[in-house]
Amino acid sequence: MTPPPGNGAEKSLGDIVQEVSEKASLLVRQEIELAKAEVTAKVKTLGKGAAVGAAAGVFLIFALVMALHTVAWLISDIFGWDPWAGFAIVTLLLIVLGAIAGLLAKKWLADGPPTPDLAIEQAKLTRQSFERQGTQRDQLERSHDRPNRPEEVSS
């Protein structure tokens, strides 16, 4: 009995290597396509989340404006003042809060750009340590390279 055509026993080594190469190439292409599909799905989800987050921010800003109107009307109602007085008090309160926030921001940002000072200092110490070790190693090598001459020692 002869084996059916296309059996692995009848294939040459070159055919087998070519088939393995083609299958590996196909596998890599499929993995790339899978990664693209996965990233695309995640980007779509992140985009939806960003859009909903932006909408939430807009709604919160509108809510803040309405809350400040409520406070202004409440102040004018409690004290029996004209509405403009309540709005003036709320406006002054917002100006004071804005000034405080601005001063805090200036104070915290005055330090300059963030630099890893501790890491830089540690790197300098490490470099100095390596340089010392290199110098010590060089001195040790020189002392081993010098021949021990008994006539120099005894004189």
N, C-alpha and C positions, 0 to 999 in steps of 0.2 A: 504494500500500500504506500502510496506517495502522499505526503502532506498536502492539504489544500493550498491553492495559490494564495500568496499574501501572508503566509505564516512567518513568524519572526525567525524561524530557522533558516529560511531561504534568503533573508535580507543580508546585505553586505554590511560591514562595519560602517562604511560611509553613509549608507541609507539610514542606519540607526542613529548615527550622530546628527544627521540632518533632521530627522524626525524629532529628536530630543531638543534640538535647537529651536525648531519651529514651535514646539509645545511650550518651551520656556518663554519664547517671545510672546506667544499668545497669552500665557499666564500673566506676564508683566503688563501687557496692554489691558487685560481685564482688571488687574489690580488698580491700574491708573484710572480706568473708567469708574471703578467702584469708589475710589478716593474722591474723584471729581463729583460724583453724585452725592456722596456724604457731605462734602464741603458745601455744595450748592444748597442742600436741604438745611444745613446749619445756618448758612448766611441768610436764607429766607426767614428762618425763625428769628434770627437776631434783628433783621430788618423790621419784622412785625413788632417785636418787642420795643425797638427804638421808636417806632411810630406811635405805639400806644403810650409809651413813656412821655413822649413829647405832648401828646394830647392831654395826658394827666397833668403835666406842668402848666399848660394853658388854662385848664379848668381851675387849678389851684391858684393861679394868678388872679383869675376873675373872682374866685371866692375870697381872696384876700382883699380885693378892691371892695367887694360888697361888705365884708366884715368891717373894713375901715369906715365905710359909709354908715354902717349901723352904729359904730362907736361914736361917730360925729353926731348923728341924730340923737343918740342916747345922752350924750353930754349936754346938748342944747335942751333936751326935754327935761333932764333931771334938774338943771339949774334955771330953767325957764328963760334961757337966752335965745337970741335969734340963731337960726341954723348956721349962719356964716361963722359964728364964734366957735361952735363945735368943730366945724371943718378946719378952722384956723388952729385949734388946739391939736387936732390929729395931725395936721401938716407940720406943726412945730415938733411934735413928738417924732415924726418920721425923719425930719431934718437932724434932730439930735441923735437918733439911732444911726442914721447914715454917717454922721460925722464920727461917732464912736467906732463904727465898723471901719471907716476909712483910716482912722488913726491906728487901729489895731493892725490893719493890713500893711500900712507903711512900716510899722515897727517890726512885723514878722518878715517882711520882704527886704528890709534894710540889710540883712545879714549877707546878701549877695547870693550868687549861684551856689547850689549845693555841691560841696566838695567833700570827698571822703578823707577828711583830715587824718583820722586814726589809721586808715588803710595806707595812706601815703607815708605816715610816720613809721608804721610797721615795715613797709617795703624798704625804707631807708635803713632801718636797723638790720633787716635781713641782708641787704647788700653789704653793709659794713661788716657783718659777721662773716659773709662769704669772702670778702676781701681779706679779712684777718686770717681766715683759715687758709686762703691761697698763699698769703705771705708766709705763714708758719710752715706750710707744706713745701714752699720753695726753699726756705731756710733749711728744713730738714733734709731735702734732697741734696742741697749743696753740701751739707755736713757729711752725708753718706758718700758723696762723690769724691770728697777729699781723701787722698790716701793717708793712712796712718803711717808716718815715718818715725821710727824709733829714734833716729839721730836728731830730729828736730825737737823731740820731747825731752831728750836727755841733755841737750845743751843749755 
